Amino acid sequence: MEPFYVMAADLVVVPTPYVARNLEEFADGLRKVSIHSIYYHFIDARLRLKLNTSDFSVWLEQELDLHQAAERLNRIDIYTSTLEGVRRSILKIIEGEIARA
């Protein structure tokens, strides 16, 4: 029987050159960042913030007043999708908002 080794992980946050001031820049940045950035801002944020939301949703709601888009992001199922699938789902919502503007 093989033993099971329990590991610990440390999260290292490294700034990227991407900054979003509007939905177009946000969508462009989402296309370029690694899945690790998606994980940090969309999944890890729920633990850091102790809320059922993400950094992306908070920004959409507080800075761009896009409450419905933030809610749609919060409904993305992180348990049945890959991080690339999460990226595609976020982009679909953001691109829909851009098309409506």
Secondary structure as GFF3:
##gff-version 3
##sequence-region A 1 101
A	DSSP	alpha_helix	23	32	.	.	.	ID=ss1
A	DSSP	alpha_helix	35	38	.	.	.	ID=ss2
A	DSSP	pi_helix	39	44	.	.	.	ID=ss3
A	DSSP	alpha_helix	45	48	.	.	.	ID=ss4
A	DSSP	alpha_helix	55	64	.	.	.	ID=ss5
A	DSSP	alpha_helix	67	74	.	.	.	ID=ss6
A	DSSP	alpha_helix	83	100	.	.	.	ID=ss7
###
